[in-house]
Amino acid sequence: MNRILLAEDDNDLRRFLAKALENAGYDVVSFDNGLSAYERIREEPFTLLLTDILMPEMDGIELARRATELDPDLKVMFITGFAAVALNPDSKAPKDAKVLSKPFHLRDLVTEVERLLAA
């Protein structure tokens, strides 16, 4: 089963995203900040890191950078209202990361996750 680590500081959005992904058959572990998510990814493997960019304690780009250093095969998707930040080459975001801009429909999220995991 594909395991997804979800890092999103908006509590309501995090719950909606986790529920939609779980309903699509994914095992989801979620956190409200990048630092807690990073600590977890150091302990066990995940297939996909799904993260907001702007979060307390550790932003999503730093989280993705550190997580892919631990596991180069980890797939990364940013969910953000600030897509230009993730696409900025100076951000040091993982080069193969996908960006899904807010707002989006939950079915679009599931579709994009399926595409990324199938690639």
Legacy VTK file of the C-alpha trace (Angstrom):
# vtk DataFile Version 3.0
C-alpha trace
ASCII
DATASET POLYDATA
POINTS 119 float
0.000 0.000 0.000
1.221 3.487 -0.815
1.910 5.507 2.324
1.491 9.265 2.283
2.999 11.693 4.763
0.806 14.802 4.811
2.108 18.067 6.289
-0.457 20.898 6.384
-0.838 23.484 9.133
-4.511 24.275 8.411
-6.364 21.797 10.650
-9.591 21.670 8.638
-7.827 21.328 5.307
-5.511 18.641 6.704
-8.519 16.592 7.887
-10.294 16.937 4.518
-7.177 15.966 2.566
-6.419 12.978 4.799
-10.012 11.726 4.573
-10.113 12.064 0.763
-6.836 10.170 0.391
-7.875 7.484 2.869
-11.162 7.054 0.983
-9.083 6.556 -2.184
-7.247 3.701 -0.464
-4.077 5.364 0.786
-2.504 5.032 4.210
-2.104 8.638 5.416
-0.138 9.960 8.370
-0.590 13.690 8.919
1.133 16.482 10.822
0.482 20.174 11.347
4.094 21.305 10.891
7.180 20.385 8.920
9.412 19.549 11.868
7.079 16.868 13.245
6.624 15.442 9.757
10.397 15.291 9.277
10.878 13.482 12.583
8.363 10.849 11.451
9.879 10.380 8.013
13.221 9.715 9.689
11.590 6.774 11.500
9.748 4.988 8.692
9.407 4.970 4.903
6.709 6.733 2.912
5.897 6.681 -0.795
4.794 10.314 -1.078
5.329 13.516 0.835
2.344 15.820 0.381
3.151 19.158 1.951
2.088 22.751 2.170
4.924 25.223 1.606
4.273 27.819 4.294
4.199 26.127 7.706
5.542 26.796 11.186
8.798 25.307 12.502
9.982 24.018 9.107
8.558 25.053 5.750
7.529 22.517 3.140
10.479 23.155 0.840
12.977 22.489 3.623
10.970 19.438 4.666
10.989 18.100 1.100
14.705 18.788 0.676
15.622 16.977 3.895
13.175 14.126 3.279
14.523 13.434 -0.219
18.059 13.428 1.181
16.923 10.587 3.454
15.027 8.809 0.664
15.880 9.873 -2.906
12.959 7.777 -4.236
10.390 9.687 -2.176
7.880 11.462 -4.402
6.971 15.023 -3.437
3.882 17.107 -4.075
3.432 20.649 -2.818
-0.070 21.927 -2.126
0.078 25.675 -1.956
-1.374 29.013 -2.819
2.177 30.149 -3.587
3.185 27.944 -6.537
5.790 30.413 -7.776
7.788 29.894 -4.594
8.033 26.143 -5.163
8.971 26.591 -8.799
11.705 29.106 -8.048
15.053 27.396 -8.800
16.628 29.194 -5.833
14.231 27.465 -3.436
16.173 24.170 -3.700
12.872 22.271 -3.919
13.267 18.706 -5.240
13.422 18.951 -9.034
10.745 16.333 -9.693
8.255 17.770 -7.205
4.702 18.317 -8.391
2.830 21.483 -7.424
-0.936 21.560 -6.914
-2.168 25.107 -6.442
-4.908 25.981 -3.961
-7.821 26.054 -4.275
-8.397 22.605 -5.773
-11.104 19.948 -5.646
-10.415 16.847 -3.583
-10.946 14.661 -6.654
-8.214 16.670 -8.434
-5.865 15.987 -5.533
-6.573 12.250 -5.675
-6.092 12.241 -9.463
-2.758 14.068 -9.207
-1.564 11.775 -6.414
-2.481 8.727 -8.534
-0.585 10.161 -11.513
2.492 10.967 -9.467
2.583 7.535 -7.850
2.129 5.799 -11.215
5.036 7.710 -12.783
LINES 1 120
119 0 1 2 3 4 5 6 7 8 9 10 11 12 13 14 15 16 17 18 19 20 21 22 23 24 25 26 27 28 29 30 31 32 33 34 35 36 37 38 39 40 41 42 43 44 45 46 47 48 49 50 51 52 53 54 55 56 57 58 59 60 61 62 63 64 65 66 67 68 69 70 71 72 73 74 75 76 77 78 79 80 81 82 83 84 85 86 87 88 89 90 91 92 93 94 95 96 97 98 99 100 101 102 103 104 105 106 107 108 109 110 111 112 113 114 115 116 117 118
